[in-house]
Amino acid sequence: MIDREDGKSATDGSGSGPRGIILSAAIVLGLLIGVGGYTFQYAEGLSYFSKDPAACANCHIMQSQYDSWQKSSHHGVATCVDCHLPHEFIPKYIAKAENGYHHSRGFTFQDFHEPIMIKKKNRGILQENCMACHEDMVHNLVSGATSDADAVSCLHCHQSAGHGETAGLGGPDLGEFLERMKP
């Protein structure tokens, strides 16, 4: 439709129509990619794909857990990933993605529980990993420890195994901790 005296359509160059929509979408997409890329780089995003425990301390809230792990009985034999994530490839990266989302959301909006506490799903992963590493020693003692809902958790007796004593970690006392750990 030509409705101007110079013979051009009224929509030419005005930003509306298909070209305007494409330009607007490109600008929005560019902004999202730019902000997302900057955030990923600023947050040292690639480090979270490694097994390096220092990556867990990128967020300052985890510094005391990282420091206590360095002094713990597991320091020489297990990293954060060994205890806190599934060992199978796909479940590991699903758990990393879920935890990364929750951690980044909590850190961004400052709405995380202080002191930090393990979620029920992650407590189950931790229990399975304890049993996998220590199966030879405990298989007769704790049958059903990964399947029975009322089974005793490894953390019931071994709360300090991965991170040392809770003193100085800003954590609850043992009684409060065990009460919160109940399913």
BELDAHU-V990710 format. One record per backbone hydrogen bond with DSSP energy under -1.0 kcal/mol. CO is the residue of the C=O (numbers start at 1). NH is the residue of the N-H. If there is no record, write none. Layout:
co=CO nh=NH
co=CO nh=NH
This chain:
co=4 nh=7
co=9 nh=12
co=11 nh=14
co=17 nh=21
co=18 nh=22
co=19 nh=23
co=20 nh=24
co=21 nh=25
co=22 nh=26
co=23 nh=27
co=24 nh=28
co=25 nh=29
co=26 nh=30
co=27 nh=31
co=28 nh=32
co=29 nh=33
co=30 nh=34
co=31 nh=35
co=32 nh=36
co=33 nh=37
co=34 nh=38
co=35 nh=39
co=36 nh=40
co=37 nh=41
co=38 nh=42
co=39 nh=43
co=40 nh=45
co=41 nh=44
co=44 nh=47
co=45 nh=48
co=46 nh=49
co=47 nh=50
co=52 nh=55
co=55 nh=58
co=59 nh=62
co=60 nh=63
co=62 nh=66
co=63 nh=67
co=64 nh=68
co=65 nh=69
co=66 nh=70
co=69 nh=72
co=72 nh=75
co=74 nh=77
co=74 nh=78
co=79 nh=83
co=80 nh=84
co=81 nh=85
co=88 nh=92
co=89 nh=93
co=90 nh=94
co=91 nh=95
co=92 nh=96
co=93 nh=97
co=94 nh=98
co=95 nh=99
co=96 nh=100
co=97 nh=101
co=98 nh=102
co=99 nh=103
co=100 nh=104
co=101 nh=105
co=102 nh=106
co=103 nh=107
co=104 nh=108
co=105 nh=109
co=106 nh=111
co=119 nh=123
co=120 nh=124
co=121 nh=125
co=122 nh=126
co=123 nh=127
co=124 nh=128
co=125 nh=129
co=126 nh=130
co=127 nh=131
co=128 nh=132
co=129 nh=133
co=130 nh=134
co=134 nh=138
co=135 nh=139
co=138 nh=142
co=142 nh=145
co=144 nh=148
co=148 nh=151
co=153 nh=156
co=154 nh=158
co=158 nh=161
co=160 nh=164
co=166 nh=169
co=173 nh=177
co=174 nh=178
co=175 nh=179
co=176 nh=180
co=177 nh=181
